[in-house]
């Protein structure tokens, strides 16, 4: 009986470790992606505030749909928005994937 109990104990411990390790890896990947977007958003904070809600003459970007933000950022990057001020210069410093990550990041920040 003791041998079966020990085997069951070690099997349970190994399975639990495997599940927890997989969960930790998934959380790390999400956290790393989120942190990357947060770092990229540093330049945005100068005008839009750290949470994208500064307002005033500068548009609030927090909580806007990601596809709207991404489309606008890509238009800035391509020089397609005649109303752009410094945004064309900012947007050209990012890849399309980074702009998509920024759009997703700010869309998840509630208004």
Steps between C-alpha positions, in 0.01 A plus 500: 500500500778747584658454158173580324445803723848635426459443128164676505651788700788549256276464198259760639788733586649467151165560330434804718843642422440451129166681515638786710806533279286523187274757663798707613647496149170616349472780755860605435436523125194718553682713754801546273275609212314740726823642637637551150190698401523699822863589426410595143226726632752715687524748214120529491494609865665832417182627333225249581592436866629178652159338475391652168237721668664844518239662277474870427633588155655152474256215429430243768619165364426270793207267447459571128460191281834347401412489130420874503825588677706273276343644185571854618859418595563337162352804325740722695790275408415512131444876503134455407354724773522870413398598855803332657741716693790305650325164469643430155851531641415281800324228303782461249725391787297183556445185297145410396501222762607743771223739400251211522635416847462863609145511368413181689665630816312831506171336403517289815538806723147604589388856444 
